[in-house]
Amino acid sequence: MSSEDDKYGYVTDLAQAGTQKLGRTTEEVNALVKHLKEAVASVGKNGRVIHIAHSQGALLTSLAARELTPLEMNQIEVLAFGGAAALRKTVQTPWRRVVNYYSVNDPLLLVVPQAAQALRQGYFVGASGDSGDDFSSEFCFLAPRIGDPIQDHNLLGATYGQALAWEGQRFQSQYQSLVYRVGRTVDLRLTGPLWLNTVTGTLIITSSVQHVIQIVLHYLLAPIVLVLRVLYTLLQEGSRLALKVCGPVILSIAVLLKAVLEDLIRSVNKQEQYQPVHLALDLGEESGKKGKAKLQTQGGGPE
């Protein structure tokens, strides 16, 4: 199908889907198997492959799973949108992650009983297979943005496009480092205006600028950020220890400085100097006798 108005393409797709719905392996299935195996090999044993399947693509993916090894499937995350088949994470198909997105008015819900059952039970469904094998089948149902079943079924339409944006944000936070994202943002800002001038020149400049930025960020800024993190941790731990050991001394010095500053302010303002209480009461013997006599006189009692 070349466009949404391609009626012949619709008929061809329906014929292919009917054949594949019977479980027959077609050229499209073999091509997908080859593509997924190459993708897994390219990312290495610790890498992840994000596989997006739409409509008939979900059916192709379910058939391609027969030709993939458990280790290969364990490195693949499958995101199905309006799939013609519900994909599950089972013992036989141990995908790394599976999410089946459906618009609640998607016409394919009529031909996918598992998805229709999941819709009746809730937005996210976890179940256990009849054979006793444990599996977690994930479904996410979306409110239609347009209201037309055909348009809401479109992968790049308003309904599934929103889910794609969610998954894109998740991919960035899970698998792209901050350094890479900053480098890509800077690259787009540097090369964006050049794209308006010439297409050929932009392709060359974009590639070279992106390469230079990646080298700078990887070999220069990344080690600096790591060193700063280590220094910050050491300073944080050191400050706690220093505060615990030197806290009393620092407090005493602060109190002494406070007293000196108060005396200095009084002297500048020509006020009386502050004297501790025990010095103010340290009177001579004669003065003490006078004070005592005065108190006795005020008391009114006989001598």
C-alpha positions in Angstrom: 0.0 0.0 0.0 1.6 3.3 -1.1 -0.9 5.7 0.4 -4.2 5.7 2.3 -6.1 6.1 -0.9 -4.4 3.1 -2.5 -7.4 0.7 -2.8 -5.3 -2.0 -4.6 -2.8 -1.8 -1.8 -5.5 -2.4 0.7 -6.6 -5.5 -1.1 -3.0 -6.8 -1.4 -2.3 -6.2 2.2 -5.5 -8.0 3.2 -4.6 -11.0 1.0 -1.1 -11.1 2.5 -2.5 -10.8 6.0 -5.0 -13.6 5.4 -2.2 -15.9 4.3 -0.1 -15.0 7.2 -3.0 -15.3 9.6 -3.1 -19.0 8.7 0.5 -19.2 10.0 2.2 -19.5 6.6 5.7 -18.1 6.3 6.0 -15.6 3.4 8.8 -13.6 1.9 8.0 -10.7 4.2 8.4 -12.9 7.3 11.8 -14.2 6.0 12.9 -10.6 5.3 11.9 -9.5 8.9 13.7 -12.5 10.4 16.9 -11.5 8.5 16.5 -7.9 9.6 16.1 -8.7 13.3 19.0 -11.1 13.4 21.3 -8.6 11.8 20.1 -5.9 14.2 20.7 -8.0 17.2 24.2 -9.0 15.9 25.0 -5.3 15.3 24.3 -4.2 18.9 26.2 -7.0 20.6 25.2 -9.3 23.4 24.6 -6.4 25.8 22.7 -4.3 23.4 19.0 -3.7 22.8 16.9 -3.6 19.7 13.7 -1.5 19.7 11.3 -3.1 17.1 8.2 -1.1 16.1 5.4 -3.1 14.5 2.2 -1.6 13.1 -0.9 -3.4 12.0 0.2 -6.3 9.7 3.7 -5.8 11.1 2.6 -7.3 14.4 1.4 -10.4 12.6 4.7 -10.6 10.8 6.6 -10.3 14.1 4.6 -13.1 15.7 5.5 -15.4 12.7 9.2 -14.2 12.7 9.5 -15.2 16.4 9.5 -18.8 15.3 12.9 -18.3 13.5 14.5 -16.4 16.4 16.4 -17.9 19.3 15.4 -17.1 22.9 18.6 -15.1 23.3 17.9 -13.0 20.3 14.3 -12.3 21.4 15.6 -11.4 24.9 17.5 -8.5 23.3 14.4 -7.2 21.4 11.8 -4.8 22.8 8.6 -5.0 20.7 6.2 -2.1 20.4 3.0 -3.0 18.5 0.5 -0.4 17.3 -2.9 -1.6 16.2 -1.5 -5.0 15.6 -3.2 -7.7 13.6 -1.9 -10.1 16.3 -1.4 -9.7 20.0 2.2 -10.2 21.0 3.1 -11.8 24.3 6.1 -12.4 26.5 6.1 -16.1 27.1 8.6 -18.9 27.7 8.5 -19.7 24.0 8.8 -15.9 23.1 10.9 -14.3 25.8 10.9 -10.8 24.3 12.8 -8.3 26.4 9.6 -6.1 26.6 6.3 -6.1 24.9 3.6 -3.4 24.7 0.5 -3.7 22.5 -1.0 -0.3 21.8 -4.6 -0.2 20.6 -7.0 2.7 20.0 -10.3 1.7 21.5 -12.0 2.2 18.1 -9.3 0.3 16.1 -11.1 -2.0 13.7 -8.4 -4.7 14.2 -9.8 -5.3 17.7 -12.6 -7.3 15.8 -10.0 -9.8 14.5 -7.7 -10.0 17.6 -9.7 -11.8 20.4 -6.9 -11.5 22.9 -6.8 -7.7 22.5 -10.6 -7.4 22.7 -10.6 -9.5 25.9 -7.9 -7.3 27.4 -10.0 -4.2 26.5 -12.9 -5.6 28.5 -10.7 -6.4 31.5 -8.6 -3.3 31.8 -6.0 -1.0 30.3 -3.0 -3.2 31.4 -3.5 -7.0 31.6 -1.3 -9.7 33.0 -2.4 -13.3 32.7 -1.2 -16.9 32.8 -1.4 -19.3 29.9 -3.6 -22.3 29.7 -0.6 -24.6 29.2 0.7 -23.5 32.6 3.5 -21.4 31.3 3.7 -18.0 33.0 3.7 -15.0 30.8 3.0 -11.3 31.0 0.8 -9.9 28.2 0.8 -6.2 28.1 -1.9 -4.0 26.5 -2.3 -0.3 26.5 -5.5 1.2 25.1 -5.7 4.8 23.9 -8.5 7.2 23.6 -9.0 8.1 19.9 -7.9 11.6 19.1 -9.7 11.9 15.8 -12.7 9.7 16.1 -12.4 8.0 12.7 -11.3 4.3 13.1 -9.2 4.4 9.9 -7.4 7.6 10.7 -6.9 6.6 14.4 -5.3 3.4 13.1 -2.6 5.4 11.3 0.7 4.9 12.9 1.7 8.5 12.5 -1.7 9.9 13.3 -2.7 11.8 16.4 -3.6 8.7 18.5 -0.6 6.4 17.9 1.7 9.3 17.4 1.3 10.3 21.0 2.3 6.8 22.1 5.3 6.9 19.8 6.3 10.2 21.5 6.1 8.5 24.9 8.2 5.6 23.8 10.7 8.0 22.3 11.1 9.8 25.6 11.5 6.5 27.4 14.2 5.4 24.9 16.2 8.6 25.4 16.0 8.3 29.2 16.9 4.6 29.2 19.5 4.2 26.4 20.9 7.6 25.5 23.4 9.3 27.8 23.1 13.0 28.7 26.3 13.7 26.8 24.9 12.2 23.7 21.6 14.1 24.0 23.4 17.4 24.6 25.7 16.8 21.6 22.8 16.0 19.4 21.0 19.2 20.5 24.0 21.3 19.8 24.6 19.7 16.5 21.0 20.4 15.4 21.3 24.0 16.5 24.5 24.5 14.6 23.5 22.8 11.4 19.8 23.7 11.3 20.2 27.2 9.7 22.7 25.7 7.1 20.1 23.2 5.9 18.0 26.1 4.6 20.8 27.2 2.3 22.0 24.1 0.6 21.1 20.4 1.0 24.3 18.9 -0.3 26.5 21.2 1.9 24.4 20.5 5.0 24.8 16.7 4.7 28.6 17.1 4.7 28.7 19.8 7.4 26.2 18.0 9.6 28.2 14.8 9.5 31.6 16.5 10.3 30.2 18.8 13.0 28.4 15.9 14.7 31.6 13.8 14.6 33.7 16.6 16.1 31.1 17.3 18.8 31.0 13.6 19.7 34.7 13.4 20.0 34.9 16.5 22.2 32.1 15.4 24.4 33.4 11.8 24.7 37.1 12.4 25.2 37.1 15.8 26.9 33.9 16.7 28.7 32.9 13.2 29.9 36.2 12.7 31.9 35.8 16.2 33.3 32.3 15.5 34.5 33.4 12.3 36.1 36.3 14.0 37.9 33.9 16.7 39.2 31.5 14.1 40.5 34.3 12.4 42.4 35.6 15.6 43.8 32.1 16.7 44.8 31.6 13.4 46.6 34.9 13.7 48.5 34.2 17.3 49.5 30.8 16.3 50.7 32.1 13.5 52.8 35.0 15.6 54.0 32.8 18.5 55.0 30.7 16.2 57.1 33.8 14.8 58.9 35.3 18.2 59.4 32.1 19.7 60.8 31.8 16.8 63.3 35.4 17.2 64.5 35.9 20.9 64.3 32.3 22.0 65.1 32.9 22.9 68.7 36.1 24.8 68.0 34.4 26.8 65.2 31.4 27.6 67.5 33.8 28.9 70.2 35.6 31.1 67.7 32.3 32.4 66.4 31.2 33.4 69.9 34.5 35.1 70.6 34.3 37.1 67.3 30.7 38.1 68.2 31.8 39.5 71.5 34.8 41.4 69.9 32.5 42.9 67.3 30.0 44.0 69.9 32.7 45.8 71.9 34.0 47.4 68.7 30.5 48.7 67.8 30.1 50.1 71.3 33.4 51.9 71.2 32.6 53.4 67.8 29.3 54.6 69.1 31.0 55.9 72.3 28.9 53.7 74.5 29.9 52.1 77.8 32.1 49.1 77.5 30.4 45.8 78.2 31.7 44.1 81.4 30.9 40.6 82.6 28.5 40.3 85.5 31.1 38.9 87.9 33.3 41.9 87.4 30.5 44.3 87.9 29.7 42.7 91.3 33.4 42.5 92.3 33.1 45.6 94.5 35.5 46.8 97.1 34.9 46.0 100.8 33.8 49.5 101.6 31.4 49.8 98.8 29.9 46.5 99.8 29.3 47.7 103.4 27.6 50.8 102.1 25.3 48.7 99.9 24.5 46.5 102.8 23.6 49.4 105.1 21.5 50.9 102.4 19.5 47.7 102.0 19.0 47.5 105.8 17.7 51.1 105.9 15.3 50.5 103.2 14.0 47.4 104.9 12.7 49.6 107.8 13.7 47.1 110.5 15.5 48.0 113.8 19.2 48.0 113.9 
